[in-house]
Amino acid sequence: MQFMESRQCLQKPSNPFAEPKRCLNCSCRHIRTAHFVVSILLSIHNGGSRLGSLRNKAGSSKVQVKPKNLVKVEMPSATQEINVNETTGSLAMSVDSVINLDRGDPKVYEKFWLENGAAAAVEIPGWQKISYFSDLTNLCWFLEPDFAAEIRRLHRLVGNAVADHGRHIVVGTGSSQLFLASLFALSTAPEVAVACNGRPVPVVSSAPYFSYYPAATDLLKSGLFRWEGDACSFHAGSTPYIEVVCSPRNPDGSARTAIVKSCNGKLIHDLAYYWPQYTAITGAMDEDIMLFTVSKCTGHAGTRLGWALVKDAEVARRMTKFIEVNTIGVSKDSQYRAVRILKAVCDGYELEGAGESAKLFHFGRKVMARRWEKLREVLAANKVFGLMEFKKLHCEFMGKETLPLPAFAWLECGRDIEDCESFLRQKHKVLTRGGKDFGADGKHARVSMLGRDEDFDMFIQRLKAIRL
Ligand SMILES: Cc1ncc(COP(=O)(O)O)c(C=O)c1O
């Protein structure tokens, strides 16, 4: 089966509120909070003994890992349910293990940082970073100046976005918080408020869209904005709307531009994956609001840090206001760590004699290329799933043509399989995220390509064994 590079538009979303967490043996979508809390309490009760510590080569920064003999996830009986939370973070160790590829948890980068971790190690004495404030002279008063400087340096190095020339930087607790801050800032612009006359501003994105967008937009049932679904079936009238452009797109990795053609729209560009390990850098983006995150750039999802490059000072001010009221700023400790991380990445390219192993984007491309090659090989052999084909493009950063190597594989089940996610979950113990969560059909499922080697290789073994 061959599937050409993404169609421009898909059908209307059937369930914009799709909740990604689900049980292993059924389609139950309840978040089993009590169970989750009990798991946490149990692990605390065990005195953290389930966590081992591993020293990196340079012998400094510690990485917490689970010892091998304790990570096996027992398979449930037919009536038991396993929540995604219970398998997240566990390695699939045997042919019976549940392989969790539902989330884009970027553990693939652990190996790079095991080699290069010393350069990014931090120590913060108790007296430091106590204040709420970072720089009262800056519009975003909780942005650490050193972090802003490293962000600008990184964008200059990679050439993927314009971060100088008066662009404002707003830091957020992950780019997730900046997404909400952007919705707030755009929907409260004076001209938008007048034109909407008390009605919430519609928010759209082309399907398949990142499942987080509808969930986050409608979580608090805001009177300011509401999720409207697929940009392809949205008819812009004379009133304002917001379109989210995710490029490369989560879940299918395709390069995107805005769909709705109207002068009443405001755009949010989510560029979480516009980095050379995933896609060709074809030029410096210069959009009104551009969102980035360390989660997908360097793999530090746990640092919970993202940044927005914003052209308009008033928009940046309202985004800052949202974060001020929401969380009274953003962790200084995280920003301090991120300074070291981004510095290590830039030094890996800019310091003389840094060596090949210090080049993060090259590491990322190498691992992802190996994974995509293996995946395409096994899918070509079993002929059960289809996968999009991508074209090579010239990458200005790498100085050559490169193939897109997306963070997720967007599988399409062939034959008579109507529900790709439950087929993989029930028959093959592989957790993925079903197409309906992305406003697409159930024949599709998103598979994370960002997990550890062991999980990915086990996944390939499972695919090899599928015979219909
Ligand atoms: C497209 C996209 N944007 C934003 C995010 C959220 O990133 P963060 O961890 O910074 O909140 C993700 C995470 O998967 C993503 O895929």
The ligand as an SDF file (V2000), in Angstrom:
LIG
                    3D

 16 16  0  0  0  0  0  0  0  0999 V2000
    2.8910   19.7430   18.2850 C   0  0  0  0  0  0  0  0  0  0  0  0
    3.1180   19.8220   19.7490 C   0  0  0  0  0  0  0  0  0  0  0  0
    3.0280   21.0070   20.3480 N   0  0  0  0  0  0  0  0  0  0  0  0
    3.2120   21.1130   21.6610 C   0  0  0  0  0  0  0  0  0  0  0  0
    3.4950   20.0270   22.4460 C   0  0  0  0  0  0  0  0  0  0  0  0
    3.6290   20.1960   23.9320 C   0  0  0  0  0  0  0  0  0  0  0  0
    4.9270   20.4460   24.2920 O   0  0  0  0  0  0  0  0  0  0  0  0
    5.3430   20.7750   25.8030 P   0  0  0  0  0  0  0  0  0  0  0  0
    5.9170   19.5160   26.3720 O   0  0  0  0  0  0  0  0  0  0  0  0
    6.3380   21.8540   25.6800 O   0  0  0  0  0  0  0  0  0  0  0  0
    4.1320   21.2280   26.5450 O   0  0  0  0  0  0  0  0  0  0  0  0
    3.5970   18.7720   21.8760 C   0  0  0  0  0  0  0  0  0  0  0  0
    3.8630   17.5960   22.7030 C   0  0  0  0  0  0  0  0  0  0  0  0
    3.7200   16.4610   22.3080 O   0  0  0  0  0  0  0  0  0  0  0  0
    3.3980   18.6680   20.4800 C   0  0  0  0  0  0  0  0  0  0  0  0
    3.4590   17.4800   19.8640 O   0  0  0  0  0  0  0  0  0  0  0  0
  1  2  1  0
  2  3  1  0
  2 15  2  0
  3  4  2  0
  4  5  1  0
  5  6  1  0
  5 12  2  0
  6  7  1  0
  7  8  1  0
  8  9  2  0
  8 10  1  0
  8 11  1  0
 12 13  1  0
 12 15  1  0
 13 14  2  0
 15 16  1  0
M  END
$$$$
